[in-house]
Amino acid sequence: MKELKELTRENIWNLAPYSCARNEFSGRKAKVYLDANENPYNGPLNRYPDPLQLEVKKQLAKVKGVAEDCIFLGNGSDEAIDLMYRCFTEPKVDNVVAMDPTYGMYKVCADINDVEYRTVSLNVDFSLNADNILAACDNHTKVIWLCSPNNPTGNALDRGAIEKILKDFEGLVVVDEAYCDFSSQKPFRTELSKYPNIVVLNTMSKAWGSAGIRLGMAFASKDIIDILNKVKYPYNVNALTQREALELLADPYEVDKWVRTILLERSRVVDAIKVLPICRKVYPTDANFVLVEVDDARKTYEYLVDRGIIVRNRNSVHLCNGCLRITIGTKTENQELLAALRTM
């Protein structure tokens, strides 16, 4: 890996971050707060939230097995994705490399930040060729994007291929593990010390059932996290989100039960879809969704919409011709989907 200073935008490396009132006062208890020009009424929401979300990180560290100072929290994982560009890529100069197909926000953020986005096709079975990814890189490649389990394909990438990229690439490698709780593969967040160039993304939106609170996370070395924290907006995670997150983290075993139920339903739904006349193929999945190739994706999608059932039409996505992406819902929701498909 190159020196982090060499990978970071010069202006970001030299940036003096905004110092907010809650940053400046810490370490001692206080009973009168007259430092932040807050309205004294309507407590506790009259107070600015903790800008570094320390209580949430403390609990998250226990659940995820990662040191508190190696955790970044943001307004969904999308904030961390955008910050990777803002911190580590120079517009019109640098580039990033990503597999195709994958999560669309990597490209959207590249376009917003005016950074070249290079794609490398997955194999027809959606497996990753590490050599092809590395061959697409040059001296101006700052970040490689990997998503495992991948969206929209659902499969976990080969661990050996990811490790090869981590070892051979001199820039930063982002491994987006939004769906890792549904996979049997060991998460890469446990190997931060082994790979100093890794940034692992995770979220409260999937297994934790809390897409509405918009809380994403990045796990990386303290040095990388410090740069992300320097650039983020001061109060990027609001007080309501932090409060809800603490309640969720207090009972992780409930989340484990949700995941087990979803996995059981996933097996049932996959088996049921495989025998449908319209089904051509059900792709292997390690996520809470399944990619299904059908006879006519557009016709099937519209048929389900007419019956109030919404899935995702991925027919126009690279390598996903004729495919629908179906999220695993409750048993009742899944049953309604299957009943509709059986009568098509």
Secondary structure, DSSP 8 states (H G I E B T S, - for coil): ---HHHHS-HHHHT------HHHHS-SS--S---SS---SSSTTTTS---TT-HHHHHHHHHHHT--GGGEEEESSHHHHHHHHHHHH--TTT-EEEEEES--THHHHHHHHTT-EEEEEE--TTS---HHHHHHT--TTEEEEEEESS-TTT-----HHHHHHHHHH-SSEEEEE-TTGGGSSS--GGGGTTT-TTEEEEEESSSTT--GGG--EEEE--HHHHHHHHHHS-TT-S-HHHHHHHHHHHT-HHHHHHHHHHHHHHHHHHHHHHHTSTTEEEE---SSSEEEEEES-HHHHHHHHHHTT---EE-TTSTT-TTEEEEE---HHHHHHHHHHHHT-
